[in-house]
């Protein structure tokens, strides 16, 4: 965690993170256009942020897209803020956001994709099973993910409280066990006006006894959903990590993304 604090101590690197928070998934050229410094200097700062996992690079063809990775900051928040004055800070943040919304007069910007990366001491097969086994997802997510996980098949995100209510539905787009799973994600299946579902990609990259799990959530319909999943994915994946590494889920209930923005 010392390297994270060192990376955040530099104002240029904080500015780069701010730029990615405003518009995630930028190329190096796009980042350089908004900064008064050479391409080489920006690259050096980005390398530091990538090494500390504050920024994740996703390749799309020949382009390298840079995404803000909230995992290290989430860990800082959990260690030093959650147990102290979180309710008051949340209230202040809510007031600030509301004031900013009232001040906005221009058309809303496109909703950026969301990328989250975590490292788990487990085998790729174990992570895959944790993502696709209904009993395991019910344990750490509070919902059972039900499907045969074949391309074209439906999947359901059912509450594990005995009600059987389905909060999210979708289709399996791609499946390459145990490394890649792509699904559509419709968090409003009963809405009177259906909308295009978002898309979630789970990428499992094994390295010796460590797995790098990258979750990419794309085609988000609005900022409200972005806010919901930004709180939801870190909690869900922290619970998954705890279950696989210790055999126990975290004491607090995981955030239910499907209800975070409804």
Backbone torsions as a table, in degrees:
resi	resn	phi	psi	omega
1	UNK	NA	-20.3	177.1
2	UNK	-60.1	-38.3	-178.9
3	UNK	-66.6	-31.5	178.1
4	UNK	-66.8	-47.0	178.5
5	UNK	-61.7	-39.2	178.9
6	UNK	-64.4	-41.4	178.7
7	UNK	-64.3	-40.3	-178.1
8	UNK	-74.4	-15.3	-177.8
9	UNK	-72.0	-19.2	-178.2
10	UNK	-87.6	125.9	-177.2
11	UNK	-63.9	-31.6	178.7
12	UNK	-66.8	-41.1	179.3
13	UNK	-68.7	-35.7	175.2
14	UNK	-64.4	-37.1	178.5
15	UNK	-65.6	-39.5	177.0
16	UNK	-62.0	-40.8	177.4
17	UNK	-65.1	-38.5	176.6
18	UNK	-62.3	-41.4	179.4
19	UNK	-63.4	-38.5	178.8
20	UNK	-73.5	-31.3	176.1
21	UNK	-65.9	-36.5	178.3
22	UNK	-70.4	-39.5	-178.5
23	UNK	-149.5	99.7	-175.6
24	UNK	-77.7	158.0	175.5
25	UNK	79.1	35.6	-178.7
26	UNK	-89.4	151.2	173.0
27	UNK	-81.4	169.2	176.7
28	UNK	-61.1	-41.4	179.3
29	UNK	-60.2	-43.7	-179.8
30	UNK	-64.1	-39.1	178.7
31	UNK	-68.0	-39.7	-179.2
32	UNK	-66.7	-31.6	-178.0
33	UNK	-61.0	-26.4	-175.6
34	UNK	-103.2	6.1	-179.1
35	UNK	-126.1	139.2	-179.6
36	UNK	-89.2	66.6	177.8
37	UNK	-156.8	165.9	-175.6
38	UNK	-71.1	158.5	177.5
39	UNK	-60.3	-38.0	-179.5
40	UNK	-63.5	-42.4	180.0
41	UNK	-64.5	-43.4	178.4
42	UNK	-61.6	-41.3	179.4
43	UNK	-60.9	-41.7	-179.9
44	UNK	-63.5	-42.7	178.3
45	UNK	-65.7	-39.9	178.4
46	UNK	-64.5	-37.2	178.5
47	UNK	-60.2	-40.3	177.9
48	UNK	-63.3	-44.9	-178.9
49	UNK	-65.8	-34.7	178.0
50	UNK	-69.8	-42.2	-179.5
51	UNK	-63.0	-30.0	-180.0
52	UNK	-94.5	7.3	177.7
53	UNK	66.6	15.2	175.3
54	UNK	-78.2	-21.2	176.3
55	UNK	-130.8	137.5	177.4
56	UNK	-114.0	137.7	178.8
57	UNK	-105.0	126.7	177.0
58	UNK	-118.5	128.5	-179.4
59	UNK	-88.6	131.5	173.3
60	UNK	-127.5	97.6	-173.8
61	UNK	65.8	-124.2	179.6
62	UNK	-89.0	-8.1	-176.0
63	UNK	-90.7	149.3	171.8
64	UNK	-111.9	114.3	-179.0
65	UNK	-98.7	134.8	-176.4
66	UNK	-103.8	129.8	-178.9
67	UNK	-124.0	139.1	172.8
68	UNK	-68.5	124.9	177.7
69	UNK	-104.8	112.1	-173.9
70	UNK	-80.5	-0.8	-173.5
71	UNK	-56.1	-53.8	-179.1
72	UNK	-61.6	-38.1	179.6
73	UNK	-68.9	-36.4	176.4
74	UNK	-62.2	-39.6	179.2
75	UNK	-65.7	-38.1	176.3
76	UNK	-63.7	-43.6	179.9
77	UNK	-61.9	-42.6	-179.0
78	UNK	-66.2	-35.3	-175.1
79	UNK	-79.6	-39.8	-170.7
80	UNK	-114.5	-13.0	-175.1
81	UNK	-113.8	-41.6	-171.2
82	UNK	-54.7	-42.3	-175.1
83	UNK	-85.1	1.6	-174.1
84	UNK	-114.7	-83.2	-170.5
85	UNK	-125.1	35.5	-175.5
86	UNK	-61.9	-44.1	-178.9
87	UNK	-57.5	-42.9	-179.7
88	UNK	-67.4	-40.1	178.9
89	UNK	-65.6	-36.6	177.5
90	UNK	-64.9	-39.5	179.1
91	UNK	-64.3	-42.6	178.2
92	UNK	-62.9	-42.8	179.6
93	UNK	-63.2	-39.7	179.8
94	UNK	-63.6	-41.2	177.9
95	UNK	-63.6	-42.7	179.6
96	UNK	-62.1	-45.1	-179.8
97	UNK	-62.8	-40.8	-179.5
98	UNK	-64.6	-41.2	178.9
99	UNK	-63.8	-39.4	179.1
100	UNK	-66.2	-37.0	179.1
101	UNK	-65.1	-41.7	178.5
102	UNK	-64.1	-31.1	-177.4
103	UNK	-79.2	-14.9	-177.5
104	UNK	-75.7	124.5	177.9
105	UNK	-118.2	-13.7	-179.5
106	UNK	-88.2	166.2	177.4
107	UNK	-62.9	143.5	-178.4
108	UNK	-63.1	144.9	179.0
109	UNK	-75.0	157.0	176.7
110	UNK	-58.5	144.7	-179.9
111	UNK	-76.1	124.9	-178.4
112	UNK	-75.8	161.4	172.4
113	UNK	-68.6	159.5	178.4
114	UNK	-116.4	131.3	179.4
115	UNK	-128.4	131.9	178.4
116	UNK	-133.0	134.9	-178.2
117	UNK	-124.4	135.0	174.0
118	UNK	-140.8	155.9	-180.0
119	UNK	-113.8	131.7	-174.6
120	UNK	-127.7	131.9	176.6
121	UNK	-82.3	88.8	-177.8
122	UNK	-165.9	171.1	175.0
123	UNK	-86.0	156.7	179.7
124	UNK	-59.1	-38.7	-180.0
125	UNK	-62.6	-35.5	178.8
126	UNK	-68.6	-41.2	178.5
127	UNK	-65.2	-42.6	178.7
128	UNK	-59.5	-45.4	179.6
129	UNK	-62.5	-38.7	179.5
130	UNK	-65.6	-27.5	179.5
131	UNK	-82.9	-25.9	-169.8
132	UNK	-117.3	-11.1	-180.0
133	UNK	-86.7	123.2	-174.4
134	UNK	-61.0	-40.1	-178.4
135	UNK	-67.6	-39.0	-179.8
136	UNK	-70.2	-43.1	178.9
137	UNK	-63.7	-35.4	177.5
138	UNK	-62.8	-31.4	-177.0
139	UNK	-72.6	-47.3	-174.8
140	UNK	-99.1	-13.4	-175.4
141	UNK	-109.2	-22.4	-174.1
142	UNK	82.3	2.2	177.4
143	UNK	-136.9	144.3	174.2
144	UNK	-95.2	123.0	175.4
145	UNK	-87.7	111.9	-169.4
146	UNK	-113.5	121.9	177.8
147	UNK	-175.2	166.5	168.8
148	UNK	-92.5	-3.2	172.8
149	UNK	59.8	35.0	172.6
150	UNK	-100.0	146.1	179.6
151	UNK	-53.9	129.3	-178.7
152	UNK	94.5	-15.6	-179.3
153	UNK	-76.2	154.9	174.7
154	UNK	-80.3	157.1	170.4
155	UNK	-138.5	151.3	-178.3
156	UNK	-130.4	146.4	178.9
157	UNK	-110.9	89.3	-172.3
158	UNK	-95.0	137.0	176.5
159	UNK	-62.6	141.2	-178.9
160	UNK	-96.5	20.3	-178.9
161	UNK	-93.9	7.9	179.3
162	UNK	92.2	-9.2	-178.9
163	UNK	-76.9	-25.1	-177.9
164	UNK	74.9	5.4	-178.1
165	UNK	-67.3	138.0	179.4
166	UNK	-102.2	118.4	-178.1
167	UNK	-94.9	-25.7	-179.7
168	UNK	-139.4	140.0	173.2
169	UNK	-129.1	165.7	177.8
170	UNK	-177.7	-173.3	177.6
171	UNK	-125.5	147.3	175.4
172	UNK	-82.2	119.6	-179.2
173	UNK	-93.1	-44.6	-179.7
174	UNK	-141.4	145.6	175.1
175	UNK	-147.6	122.5	179.0
176	UNK	-134.6	76.8	-177.8
177	UNK	-59.0	138.7	-1.6
178	UNK	-105.2	32.6	-169.5
179	UNK	-116.5	-20.7	-173.2
180	UNK	-149.4	130.2	177.2
181	UNK	-139.8	127.1	179.2
182	UNK	-125.0	127.2	-178.6
183	UNK	-136.0	152.5	167.3
184	UNK	-80.8	158.3	-170.7
185	UNK	-139.6	99.9	-179.9
186	UNK	-107.9	103.8	-175.5
187	UNK	-88.7	3.6	178.3
188	UNK	-134.4	62.3	-174.1
189	UNK	-66.7	-21.2	-177.4
190	UNK	-101.8	9.3	-177.4
191	UNK	-66.2	144.9	178.8
192	UNK	-67.4	-32.8	178.9
193	UNK	-113.9	91.7	-178.0
194	UNK	-61.1	149.4	178.8
195	UNK	-127.1	165.2	179.2
196	UNK	-62.9	127.1	-179.0
197	UNK	-69.7	153.7	173.0
198	UNK	-79.7	176.0	-175.8
199	UNK	-129.7	131.6	179.3
200	UNK	-116.5	131.6	176.7
201	UNK	-118.7	126.6	173.4
202	UNK	-105.3	120.2	178.9
203	UNK	-116.1	118.2	-177.9
204	UNK	-108.6	113.7	-177.1
205	UNK	-117.0	105.1	-178.1
206	UNK	-80.1	146.2	173.3
207	UNK	-148.1	104.0	-175.2
208	UNK	56.2	-119.7	-177.8
209	UNK	-101.8	14.8	178.8
210	UNK	-116.3	143.2	175.9
211	UNK	-119.5	132.6	171.8
212	UNK	-96.9	115.7	179.9
213	UNK	-106.3	118.4	178.1
214	UNK	-112.1	124.9	176.5
215	UNK	-111.6	121.7	178.1
216	UNK	-115.2	124.8	179.5
217	UNK	-115.1	113.9	-171.8
218	UNK	-117.4	167.0	176.5
219	UNK	58.9	41.9	179.4
220	UNK	-69.5	136.7	-173.8
221	UNK	-77.9	-26.3	-175.2
222	UNK	-161.0	171.2	-179.5
223	UNK	-68.1	-29.7	179.6
224	UNK	-61.8	-42.6	178.9
225	UNK	-69.0	-37.2	175.8
226	UNK	-58.6	-43.2	177.9
227	UNK	-63.2	-40.0	-179.9
228	UNK	-65.2	-47.5	-177.9
229	UNK	-73.4	-26.1	177.7
230	UNK	-65.2	-28.9	174.0
231	UNK	-88.4	-31.6	-173.5
232	UNK	-76.5	-49.5	-175.6
233	UNK	-60.9	-44.8	178.6
234	UNK	-57.9	-39.6	-179.8
235	UNK	-68.6	-45.1	-179.1
236	UNK	-62.9	-45.8	-176.1
237	UNK	-74.1	-29.7	173.1
238	UNK	-64.5	-38.3	178.3
239	UNK	-68.4	-39.9	176.7
240	UNK	-61.5	-46.6	179.5
241	UNK	-59.1	-45.7	180.0
242	UNK	-62.4	-41.7	-178.8
243	UNK	-63.5	-44.0	-177.2
244	UNK	-73.1	-34.3	-175.4
245	UNK	-87.1	-30.7	-175.2
246	UNK	-119.6	-14.8	-176.0
247	UNK	85.2	-2.4	-178.3
248	UNK	-123.1	146.5	172.5
249	UNK	-88.1	161.3	-178.1
250	UNK	-68.6	152.5	-175.4
251	UNK	-64.6	-33.8	179.4
252	UNK	-82.8	148.5	179.1
253	UNK	-68.8	137.7	178.3
254	UNK	-64.7	147.1	177.1
255	UNK	-62.8	132.2	179.8
256	UNK	-93.3	102.5	-174.3
257	UNK	-60.8	-33.5	-175.8
258	UNK	-66.8	-18.0	-179.6
259	UNK	-111.5	-1.5	-172.5
260	UNK	-72.2	-17.9	-174.8
261	UNK	-133.6	19.4	179.2
262	UNK	-101.0	NA	NA
